[in-house]
């Protein structure tokens, strides 16, 4: 189980370290950031299910927005991710705590 991130207490939103890592990865990309769930799972050495659950939790907490992308023939591409204002504030607070 992943530990709760230090920023949780300071901001009042409970997020774990994996969710914080995903927020940082989204911030590091060009908005909107296109990320592969499989690539994130490989980079973070965890399962695809863990990454999907973390992304779903971040979206439920309104920290990110997720937009699905599709090919003309209906095939799915990687999703686009964007930080919300609340997600940006969490990263700002986390930066001041480090």
Order of alpha helices (4+ residues) and beta strands (2+ residues): alpha-alpha-beta-alpha-alpha-beta-beta-alpha
